[in-house]
């Protein structure tokens, strides 16, 4: 049996895990699952899980007086399969072979079942919604592939400085500067909604800008005169701030700009943040969104060189990208001589 014929034959077993032996018109009586393992058995190549009836040699079901055997069922499954499914199966086969040869992902077969059952539970799969474990078996096969891909990608992963820099910016802030910023925001749009709608759009906009500016100045003056920033926060037009202030559990976070990265609210806002020292409060800053009074809660500086080794370890733990999985697939197909017929 050639490689491609073996792949075609075994692919049919793989598709079987996606099908349900039922018919709304004919009365179909399927054989009971006698396997104590609900997900099913790992196939001979250790590439994927198959349902218990895949090992049957007799009648799988009866429909309208006609026996349905494994050969007939596989023929029907072949009519449903396509080239992409065949390539996926070939990939699963060479993944299993490569992981066995390199002795990696050796606990994947057990771990993938646990993950599949957990995912199934979160998706509402149970004995009523997934009585034959078809959906959870499919999830197990997905998890098995993912675990093996991750293990093999990790072996060959060599991060570039650019990739580490990108991770550095994400974990330690832009250029290694991570700040916690909170603000009082006087919004142009919120202010304009309070102005007489009968006025022309241009007049309403001009009045909104003037009113917002005056309000921001008054709020800043209150802070300069000794009023606490937190006491002025309820005047903010930011809906998130208002929601947090209304809930005692989140009141301490009120006004904080989540994950500020020097992009939100534009360059003027970013410059004001960079100019502030921790604990300082800015004068009103104008952006396209309105006026902002900025409180720099904290600033932490980190040098790339000091955390480069830690970043490399973190990068190794990142899940494989689509590009890494694609490159791995092509490399393994070439290495193991996988060929596809017409």
Secondary structure as UniProt FT lines:
FT   HELIX           3..16
FT   TURN            17..18
FT   TURN            38..39
FT   STRAND          41..42
FT   TURN            44..45
FT   STRAND          49..50
FT   HELIX           52..55
FT   STRAND          59..63
FT   TURN            64..65
FT   STRAND          66..69
FT   HELIX           70..80
FT   HELIX           83..102
FT   TURN            106..107
FT   HELIX           108..122
FT   TURN            123..124
FT   TURN            127..129
FT   TURN            131..132
FT   HELIX           134..156
FT   HELIX           161..172
FT   HELIX           174..176
FT   STRAND          177..187
FT   HELIX           188..192
FT   TURN            193..194
FT   TURN            197..198
FT   HELIX           201..224
FT   TURN            225..226
FT   HELIX           229..232
FT   HELIX           233..235
FT   HELIX           239..245
FT   TURN            248..250
FT   HELIX           251..253
FT   TURN            254..255
FT   TURN            258..259
FT   TURN            264..265
FT   HELIX           266..275
FT   TURN            278..279
FT   STRAND          285..287
FT   TURN            288..289
FT   STRAND          290..301
FT   HELIX           304..316
FT   HELIX           322..335
FT   TURN            336..337
//
